[in-house]
């Protein structure tokens, strides 16, 4: 059984076993991650009958969405995932959060051929990646990136970026209207990781390190006379 978490946009958690979603929880609130995520995980484990006691491992692994996403929200999910995996002594796996939206698009027959997944990056920009649907699901072609919606490839798109910038992004003809508001969900992340661990999917799992893609809005003030410190560039996920 896998516990999946994602806080790249809203917050969600899910329990997965053998390709089945046993229980799931989500909220689209973006300012309560730290308060609600841990209690939600506890409730899910109780719902699934998992024992959370000393010396017991309630799950066989933890999966976390690595973004891209805002600094504060993304850190909450990654920190909790790392703490739980270390405390339980189980493996921790990372999955690009945009992959979850791509999977949902394919599962609901909302896309065909090449398409984009877009989410809100604030600063009048979107996080995005290009995918191609095939018989096995979706394949990442390039990304993830962050940039203006007006500069994206001229392809149909799904995800919350479409509702934010309809003048630049369009849904696939067969996609439902609600596809313009889709955000990553832990249930799809868990299904992807479950398939990858079973050997059915390649290029899905990655290091559980955050994909911020740009500098934080909050910067440490430069002291008078002290040299300015720069943050090391974040690694982005390579195309399988």
MARNU-178316 format. One line per 10 residues: number of its first residue (from 1); their letters; for each residue x, y, z of N, C-alpha, C, CB. Coordinates in pm, whole numbers, plus 50000, padded with zeros to 5 digits. Atoms other than C-alpha are relative to their C-alpha. Glycine has a CB too. Layout:
BEGIN
NUM) A) X,Y,Z,X,Y,Z,X,Y,Z,X,Y,Z; ... .
//
This chain:
BEGIN
1) XXXXXXXXXX) 50085,49881,50000,50000,50000,50000,50089,50124,50000,49904,50000,50123; 49925,49876,50011,50127,50347,49908,49916,50116,50053,50042,50027,49854; 50060,49873,49961,50049,50681,50070,50052,50106,49904,50031,50037,50149; 49961,49895,50095,50051,50963,49813,49956,50136,50053,49939,49975,49860; 50028,49864,49956,50066,51336,49895,50035,50097,49890,50079,50034,50129; 49964,49893,50093,50059,51648,49680,49950,50133,50056,49941,49973,49859; 50038,49865,49955,50060,52015,49780,50049,50105,49900,50058,50029,50141; 49954,49905,50101,50166,52176,49453,49893,50102,49964,50044,49925,49875; 50113,49910,50025,49819,52332,49410,49884,49946,50082,49963,50011,49844; 50091,50063,49905,49573,52281,49692,50078,49894,50076,49876,49938,49928 .
11) XXXXXXXXXX) 49935,50110,49927,49646,51973,49903,49915,49876,49985,50020,50035,50151; 50073,50125,50015,49552,51609,49860,50083,49884,50053,49962,49976,49852; 49935,50122,49951,49631,51265,49997,49916,49881,49956,50016,50002,50157; 50071,50120,50045,49541,50912,49890,50077,49877,50039,49977,50003,49847; 49941,50131,49977,49605,50548,49968,49973,49912,49879,49943,49934,50130; 50008,50079,50122,49675,50316,49674,50049,49858,50029,50084,50065,49887; 49953,50137,49992,49700,49940,49657,49966,49927,49870,49938,49926,50123; 50018,50082,50121,49750,49732,49340,49912,50069,49897,49939,49866,50037; 50072,49927,50102,49619,50000,49107,49862,50047,50039,49988,49916,49882; 50132,49958,49952,49316,50083,49322,50014,50110,50104,49922,49880,50060 .
21) XXXXXXXXXX) 50003,49893,49901,49244,50402,49514,49912,49956,50116,49948,50135,49938; 50074,50048,49883,49142,50284,49862,49927,50113,50071,50095,49930,50098; 50059,49885,49932,49073,50627,50009,50073,50125,49952,50008,49986,50156; 49936,49876,50045,49140,50987,49912,49937,50119,50071,49988,50016,49848; 50044,49874,49937,49108,51340,50048,50065,50114,49923,50039,50005,50153; 49940,49885,50066,49164,51683,49894,49932,50129,50043,49991,49984,49848; 50053,49866,49981,49114,52055,49942,50069,50091,49901,50019,50049,50146; 49939,49905,50092,49172,52340,49700,50046,50126,50072,49902,50037,49891; 49947,49889,49922,49259,52579,49983,50152,50001,49988,49957,49991,50148; 49855,49992,50019,49615,52705,49938,50073,50058,50120,50030,50083,49879 .
31) XXXXXXXXXX) 49934,49937,49885,49682,52853,50283,49983,49921,50129,49947,50140,50019; 50021,50080,49878,49598,52568,50523,50069,49865,49993,49851,49980,50024; 49935,50129,50018,49829,52288,50409,50055,49943,50130,50112,50012,49899; 49932,50047,49879,50027,52267,50732,49901,49955,50106,50089,50109,50055; 50097,50032,49896,49713,52253,50946,49917,49876,49969,49909,50118,50023; 50100,50103,50033,49502,52002,50754,50059,49872,49944,49903,50055,49902; 49950,50118,50071,49732,51759,50574,50030,49883,50093,50125,50036,49924; 49967,50110,49909,49866,51555,50867,49875,49934,50060,50090,50051,50112; 50123,50064,49952,49519,51502,51025,49927,49923,49889,49907,50104,50058; 50064,50070,50111,49388,51405,50680,50066,49865,49976,50004,50085,49872 .
41) XXXXXXXXXX) 49929,50127,50017,49657,51138,50647,49959,49901,50108,50153,50023,50003; 50041,50087,49890,49567,50999,50988,49860,49944,49977,50005,50076,50134; 50136,50046,50026,49200,50981,50892,49996,49898,49888,49910,50119,49965; 49996,50096,50111,49280,50803,50564,50051,49864,50047,50089,50053,49887; 49945,50126,49951,49490,50542,50741,49898,49926,50086,50129,50025,50079; 50103,50062,49918,49214,50480,50993,49887,49945,49913,49945,50100,50101; 50105,50044,50091,48959,50455,50711,50038,49870,49930,49969,50108,49896; 49953,50120,50069,49173,50191,50540,50034,49887,50096,50120,50033,49916; 49971,50103,49901,49225,50000,50865,50147,49977,50024,49940,49872,49958; 49857,50012,49978,49600,50062,50872,50034,50033,50145,50079,50092,49903 .
51) XXXXXXXXXX) 49961,49981,49861,49762,50035,51214,50114,50101,50009,50040,49866,50064; 49895,49900,49979,49960,50343,51320,50047,49987,50144,49949,50146,49969; 49948,50026,49866,50147,50209,51621,50152,49987,49993,49937,49872,50061; 49855,50011,49994,50507,50191,51736,50044,49866,49945,50051,50019,50144; 49946,50122,50057,50704,49939,51537,49922,49947,49881,50005,49897,50103; 50082,50044,50113,50434,49906,51269,50021,50094,49881,49849,49994,50039; 49992,49921,50122,50464,50021,50908,49863,49998,49934,50112,49946,49903; 50136,50001,50055,50114,50125,50799,49996,49996,49848,49926,50121,50048; 49994,50004,50146,50224,50160,50433,50136,49944,49959,49976,50142,49938; 49874,50055,50052,50496,50013,50212,50087,50106,49933,49970,49890,49901 .
61) XXXXXXXXXX) 49924,49893,50060,50603,50344,50065,49920,50129,49998,50042,49962,49859; 50064,49868,50006,50529,50716,50041,50036,50064,49866,50046,50091,50120; 49983,49932,50128,50483,50907,49716,49966,50148,50020,49909,49936,49888; 50026,49857,49983,50504,51286,49697,50014,50072,49866,50097,50061,50104; 49989,49915,50117,50437,51536,49421,50109,50103,50020,49868,50068,49970; 49885,49911,49984,50756,51734,49364,49978,50135,49932,50125,49935,49944; 50029,49874,50069,50584,52018,49177,50011,49983,49850,50094,50109,50048; 49970,49866,49950,50638,52249,49009,49884,50062,50076,50038,50090,49887; 50099,49934,49919,50458,52467,49259,50063,50109,50083,49929,49900,50090; 49949,49893,49915,50490,52763,49497,50084,49946,50115,49884,50083,50055 .
71) XXXXXXXXXX) 49907,50043,49897,50758,52747,49765,49930,49947,50125,50091,50115,50038; 50056,50034,49870,50546,52742,50079,49918,49872,49995,49915,50113,50052; 50085,50118,50008,50284,52489,49974,50078,49875,49967,49894,50020,49898; 49924,50118,50041,50530,52254,49806,50084,49945,50114,50088,50033,49881; 49916,50045,49888,50756,52243,50111,49920,49922,50103,50067,50120,50067; 50081,50069,49899,50469,52135,50337,49984,49853,49965,49862,50066,50012; 50020,50138,50040,50396,51822,50138,50128,49920,50002,49941,49994,49863; 49872,50072,50003,50760,51729,50088,50052,49974,50141,50103,50079,49921; 49952,50018,49862,50846,51783,50455,49922,49889,50071,49988,50132,50079; 50079,50104,49936,50556,51568,50573,50032,49863,49941,49850,50031,49986 .
81) XXXXXXXXXX) 49969,50127,50065,50631,51296,50318,50135,49946,50048,50001,50016,49848; 49869,50043,49955,50998,51285,50420,49997,49954,50145,50101,50113,49983; 50009,50037,49858,50910,51275,50790,49932,49865,50017,49924,50107,50078; 50072,50127,49987,50660,50992,50748,50084,49884,49948,49868,50007,49924; 49920,50108,50057,50888,50785,50524,50116,49964,50092,50052,50040,49862; 49888,50027,49909,51180,50824,50763,49951,49937,50130,50077,50129,50030; 50052,50055,49875,50968,50756,51070,49953,49856,49986,49887,50085,50050; 50049,50136,50023,50813,50443,50920,50106,49908,49942,49880,50003,49908; 49895,50081,50059,51135,50328,50756,49960,49940,49866,50038,49890,50093; 50044,50047,50131,50981,50299,50408,50055,50091,49891,49845,49995,49994 .
91) XXXXXXXXXX) 49946,49918,50109,51094,50426,50065,49913,50123,49973,50012,49917,49873; 50068,49878,50041,51004,50777,49949,50025,50021,49851,50049,50124,50083; 49990,49984,50145,50932,50833,49579,49942,50135,49958,49927,49885,49927; 50050,49876,50055,50887,51158,49387,49936,49979,49864,50111,50103,49989; 50066,50001,50131,50654,51216,49090,49971,50145,49964,49868,49913,50001; 50035,49865,50045,50615,51534,48884,49850,50020,50012,50048,50024,49854; 50143,49977,49974,50281,51683,48988,49919,50015,49873,49983,50123,50087; 50073,49982,50124,50184,51774,48632,49963,49867,49935,50082,50084,49903; 50032,50132,50054,50194,51404,48543,49863,49952,50045,50107,49899,50043; 50129,50042,49948,49886,51357,48760,49886,50055,49914,49983,50045,50146 .
101) XXXXXXXXXX) 50103,49939,50085,49681,51597,48547,50000,49933,49863,50023,50152,49986; 49991,50069,50129,49809,51430,48230,49933,49864,50006,50147,49984,49958; 50064,50131,49985,49699,51090,48359,49849,50015,50004,50050,49929,50126; 50145,49980,49990,49354,51222,48449,49941,50035,49864,49968,50110,50102; 50048,49963,50133,49319,51374,48103,49987,49879,49910,50093,50102,49937; 50003,50120,50083,49400,51042,47937,49891,49904,50049,50136,49929,50001; 50099,50093,49945,49182,50836,48173,49857,50042,49966,50016,49991,50150; 50135,49950,50029,48880,51057,48098,49979,50023,49850,49975,50130,50076; 50009,49985,50146,48945,51048,47719,49982,50146,49958,49883,49916,49947; 50013,49857,50027,48980,51426,47723,50103,50051,49901,50012,50076,50128 .
111) XXXXXXXXXX) 49893,49956,50088,49289,51439,47501,50033,49891,49898,50126,50038,50081; 49944,50093,50099,49442,51279,47194,50120,50066,49936,49893,49960,49892; 49878,49943,50056,49785,51326,47044,50074,50085,50101,49966,50084,49878; 49923,49914,49912,50001,51603,47187,49909,50102,50069,50110,50071,49922; 50076,49902,49923,49866,51833,47458,50087,50059,50109,49873,49937,50061; 49928,49934,49892,49978,52066,47735,49924,49982,50131,50020,50148,49970; 50057,49990,49865,49920,52051,48110,50048,50131,50059,50041,49878,50090; 49966,49868,49947,49909,52394,48274,49939,50020,50137,49953,50111,49904; 50052,49963,49869,49872,52512,48633,50045,50142,50033,50047,49899,50111; 49974,49861,49963,49884,52849,48805,50138,50015,50065,49891,50052,50095 .
121) XXXXXXXXXX) 49868,49971,49943,50238,52976,48868,50005,50139,50063,50107,49988,49894; 50005,49862,49951,50122,53324,48979,50092,50088,49916,50040,50006,50151; 49919,49905,50077,50311,53634,48856,49957,50004,49853,50149,49964,50011; 50052,50002,50137,50089,53607,48544,50072,49899,49912,50010,50138,49938; 49933,50108,50072,50265,53284,48445,49935,49867,50033,50151,49996,50035; 50050,50135,49975,50188,52913,48430,50117,49902,50007,49899,49956,49890; 49912,50116,50010,50373,52593,48504,49942,49912,49890,50011,49922,50139; 50053,50080,50109,50348,52368,48202,50099,49893,49954,49964,50090,49883; 49921,50105,50062,50469,52056,48028,49922,49947,49881,50034,49885,50101; 50062,50055,50121,50403,51893,47690,49999,49847,50010,50077,50047,49871 .
131) XXXXXXXXXX) 50018,50144,49994,50267,51539,47676,49943,49948,49868,49907,49962,50118; 50065,50067,50112,50153,51289,47416,49923,49881,50053,50103,49957,49892; 50081,50114,49957,49869,51045,47478,50028,49882,49909,49849,50035,50000; 49980,50122,50077,49919,50685,47369,49922,49887,50066,50151,49964,49989; 50077,50113,49949,49782,50339,47436,50031,49969,50146,50027,49877,49915; 49959,50029,49862,49972,50316,47766,49974,50115,50096,50146,49964,50003; 50026,49885,49914,49862,50655,47900,50052,50127,49936,50064,49981,50137; 49942,49877,50054,50065,50971,47849,50152,49993,50012,49945,50124,50074; 49853,49997,50003,50430,51033,47766,50046,50144,50004,50056,49928,49873; 49946,49865,49990,50621,51342,47872,50093,50026,49883,50074,50019,50134 .
141) XXXXXXXXXX) 49914,49962,50112,50779,51514,47572,50102,50104,50043,49917,50053,49883; 49908,49900,49949,50927,51821,47740,49939,50071,50119,50037,50102,49890; 50045,49928,49883,50908,52012,48065,50037,49927,50128,49852,50023,49994; 50086,49882,49986,50818,52112,48321,50077,50131,49988,49929,49996,50133; 49946,49866,50014,50872,52482,48260,49908,50099,50072,50017,50038,49850; 50084,49891,49951,50742,52815,48389,50012,50115,49903,50040,50043,50146; 49994,49889,50094,50646,53103,48163,49864,50058,49972,50065,49956,49872; 50124,49934,50037,50384,53327,48011,49915,49909,49912,50028,50131,49929; 50089,50083,50080,50078,53154,47865,50004,50038,49853,49857,50011,50052; 49996,49954,50139,50118,53363,47550,50117,49941,49923,50008,50151,49996 .
151) XXXXXXXXXX) 49881,50051,50065,50452,53194,47478,50000,49848,49988,50122,50044,50076; 50006,50146,50005,50338,52830,47503,49976,49950,49859,49891,49949,50093; 50029,50057,50132,50322,52598,47201,49850,50003,49972,50053,49855,49992; 50140,49992,50040,49997,52621,47007,49940,49860,49995,49985,50071,49862; 50058,50133,49984,49851,52295,47136,49882,50011,50096,50105,49898,50052; 50107,50001,49900,49529,52213,47324,50058,49976,50139,49895,49894,49966; 49946,50006,49865,49575,52238,47699,49890,49966,50100,50067,50133,50038; 50090,50026,49888,49415,52115,48020,50068,50053,50126,49967,49846,50014; 49945,49950,49875,49460,52231,48377,49957,50142,50029,50149,49993,49997; 50050,49873,49951,49395,52544,48577,50050,50120,49922,50038,50016,50143 .
161) XXXXXXXXXX) 49951,49888,50079,49604,52761,48347,49905,50041,49890,50131,49965,49941; 50093,49969,50110,49334,52738,48080,49894,50099,50046,49934,49870,49948; 50103,49908,49950,49071,52909,48296,50058,50137,50031,49933,49942,50124; 49936,49872,49967,49321,53180,48393,50032,50081,49874,50126,49976,50080; 49956,49931,50120,49434,53262,48040,49931,49942,49876,50153,49989,49985; 50073,50056,50114,49158,53159,47796,50032,50069,49868,49852,50008,50025; 49965,49931,50124,49281,53418,47546,50122,49939,49933,50025,50147,50029; 49879,50063,50055,49600,53213,47500,49992,49848,49996,50119,50042,50081; 50004,50146,49989,49505,52857,47592,49859,49949,49970,50044,49954,50141; 50130,50057,50036,49225,52634,47461,49996,49854,50041,49973,50015,49849 .
171) XXXXXXXXXX) 50020,50139,49966,49081,52304,47573,49996,49913,49874,49870,49983,50081; 50024,50092,50111,49086,51996,47347,49850,49994,49971,50055,49858,50033; 50141,50000,50039,48760,51962,47155,49917,49902,50083,49987,49966,49854; 50076,50102,49928,48661,51647,47347,50005,50014,50151,50051,49865,49961; 49985,49985,49855,48753,51776,47694,49878,50067,50061,50126,50081,50032; 50110,49931,49931,48481,51869,47944,50043,50138,50047,49951,49917,50120; 49969,49863,49960,48458,52230,48056,50083,50004,50128,49872,50079,50018; 49928,49997,49872,48586,52143,48403,50149,49969,49985,49937,49901,50095; 49858,50028,50022,48918,52037,48249,50084,50127,50008,50021,49933,49866; 49929,49874,49990,49010,52406,48252,50033,50038,50144,49919,50111,49936 .
181) XXXXXXXXXX) 49971,49973,49860,49027,52392,48633,50072,49887,50070,49875,50031,50072; 49934,50115,49937,49206,52062,48693,50132,50040,50064,50022,49889,49897; 49872,49984,49932,49492,52062,48943,50050,49861,50039,49988,50094,50126; 49947,50131,49964,49724,51776,49047,49930,49943,50124,50149,50010,50025; 50062,50070,49888,49569,51518,49280,50088,49881,50040,49856,49954,49964; 49916,50108,49949,49745,51264,49501,49956,49863,49950,50000,50001,50152; 50047,50131,50045,49526,50977,49379,50068,49960,49870,49847,50002,49982; 49933,50032,50126,49666,50999,49025,50150,49983,50017,49972,50110,49897; 49858,50017,49973,50019,51045,49158,50029,49860,50054,50050,50106,50100; 49982,50133,49943,49980,50728,49361,49984,49890,49897,49902,49978,50112 .
191) XXXXXXXXXX) 50019,50100,50105,49848,50534,49063,50121,49995,49907,49873,50031,49918; 49880,49997,50084,50145,50648,48855,50116,49929,50068,50038,50144,49966; 49890,50062,49928,50394,50546,49122,49977,49850,50015,50016,50064,50138; 50032,50142,49988,50215,50213,49173,50034,49927,49870,49851,49981,50036; 49968,50061,50128,50244,50139,48802,50150,49995,49973,49932,50075,49889; 49856,49997,50021,50608,50242,48794,50071,49895,50085,50055,50139,50033; 49939,50099,49912,50699,50024,49092,49970,49858,49957,49954,50020,50143; 50035,50132,50052,50521,49733,48927,50071,49971,49868,49850,49989,49980; 49927,50020,50124,50737,49783,48618,49919,50029,49876,50050,49863,49993; 50086,49974,50116,50449,49893,48394,50024,50136,49937,49855,49989,50041 .
201) XXXXXXXXXX) 49976,49864,50049,50556,50258,48356,50146,50036,50018,49909,50102,50073; 49861,49959,49995,50897,50404,48280,50009,50152,50005,50077,49945,49880; 49975,49857,49998,51035,50749,48351,49905,50081,50086,49994,50052,49863; 50097,49931,49917,50772,50835,48613,50061,50045,50132,49879,49910,50027; 49945,49969,49869,50959,50823,48943,50122,50090,49987,50036,49871,50075; 49885,49910,49997,51211,51094,49029,50041,50021,50144,49968,50135,49931; 49954,49970,49864,51408,51215,49328,49897,50088,50071,50138,50069,49996; 50098,49918,49927,51182,51360,49601,50058,50136,50038,49953,49927,50126; 49946,49866,49981,51327,51708,49556,49910,50099,49929,50147,50010,49946; 50099,49905,50055,51115,52018,49490,50042,50061,49867,49974,50111,50099 .
211) XXXXXXXXXX) 49982,49929,50127,51078,52159,49140,49941,50140,50016,49933,49923,49880; 50048,49863,49983,51053,52530,49219,50003,50077,49868,50084,50074,50105; 49981,49941,50133,51176,52640,48872,50034,50149,50000,49876,49980,49920; 49960,49859,49994,51236,52997,48992,50025,50038,50146,49891,50092,49937; 49967,49953,49866,51346,53201,49292,49875,50031,50081,50089,50123,49991; 50109,49967,49911,51124,53256,49594,49973,50150,49999,50029,49952,50141; 50034,49859,49985,50937,53585,49634,50065,50059,50124,49849,50018,50005; 49941,49953,49874,51078,53607,49987,50151,49983,49993,49942,49921,50121; 49855,50002,50005,51448,53697,49991,50056,50058,50129,50051,50079,49877; 49933,49948,49881,51686,53755,50281,50061,50136,49966,50109,49901,50050 .
221) XXXXXXXXXX) 49944,49867,50031,51771,54129,50293,50152,49997,50002,49948,50105,50099; 49855,49992,50007,52128,54200,50191,50053,50098,50105,50046,50041,49859; 49943,49913,49898,52329,54338,50482,50098,50098,49937,50069,49917,50110; 49911,49897,50054,52524,54657,50423,50145,49952,50002,49986,50132,50079; 49860,50039,50010,52870,54571,50301,50022,49852,49986,50072,50048,50119; 49984,50145,50011,52803,54196,50292,49977,49957,49857,49905,49926,50096; 50022,50046,50138,52832,54008,49963,49863,49936,49986,50110,49900,49958; 50133,50056,50025,52498,53908,49810,50009,49851,49980,49934,50067,49878; 50004,50145,50013,52414,53541,49840,49901,49963,49891,49963,49932,50133; 50090,50048,50104,52260,53355,49550,49964,49856,50027,50063,50015,49859 .
231) XXXXXXXXXX) 50048,50136,49981,52057,53038,49559,50051,49914,49884,49844,49995,50008; 49958,50093,50105,52191,52739,49372,49882,49968,49910,50058,49871,50060; 50112,50028,50090,51984,52668,49060,49937,49867,50029,50046,50003,49856; 50075,50124,49978,51712,52408,49102,50012,49910,49879,49852,50031,50032; 49998,50096,50109,51731,52094,48896,49859,49979,49949,50062,49868,50046; 50131,50031,50058,51446,52034,48656,50001,49857,49950,49965,50098,49885; 50011,50139,50040,51317,51697,48555,50031,49986,49851,49861,49946,50031; 49967,50023,50139,51462,51565,48231,49894,49914,49934,50136,49936,49988; 50097,50078,50075,51248,51412,47959,50046,49856,49992,49980,50058,49859; 49958,50142,50010,51246,51029,47976,50039,49965,49858,49886,49907,50048 .
//
